[in-house]
Amino acid sequence: MRAALLFALLVLLLPQRQGALARTPAPKSASKAAAHRKPWLFFPIDVRRFDRVSSKYGVRRMKGHKELHRGVDLVAPAGSWVVAAREGRVAEVGHARACGWYVTVEHANAWRTVYCHLRVDPKRMGVTKGLYVPVMGVVGEVGSTGHSTGPHLHFSLLDDRGEARDPLLALYTPAETLRALRGMRLVQ
Ligand SMILES: [Zn+2]
């Protein structure tokens, strides 16, 4: 329960404190896992409710044919908060056949993060094009809209040319996310 309260407080505190992120060094433990991993994005889902990665980035077989999965699927119960992995500006809010309700956030380095299968139209939550969102700011709720077999967040990372990249190389794990936030003195 205490952790839950801290997380809720954190979400409330962050809008005033997001500048601190730039001064936070990456946790040392991150370099051990994989040398090419360079996390700069926080985990984009309420870490208390995150269950598992159900599908990674890369080529996968679908009904006999191959397709490139241009993101990572993160499973959590419907209604869980989906949060901005880093501060930025909302570049797109819309609905697409495969993605369902989605939000795209553009960051300072011109890379974009995309949040798909959201439960409801994000505009109903006040998330509109041009809106500034702080890191960990809520951009939607986990849902199953579009091509989806159950509640999860499809999270994509696009570089400054619009090419999809493997999000797991850029994401802090849930544990690292909490540790980094503690380093910023946003949680105890
Ligand atoms: Zn997916």
Boltz pocket constraint, residues with backbone or C-beta under 6 A from the ligand:
constraints:
  - pocket:
      binder: B
      contacts: [[A, 55], [A, 69], [A, 71], [A, 72], [A, 73], [A, 153], [A, 154], [A, 155]]
      max_distance: 6.0
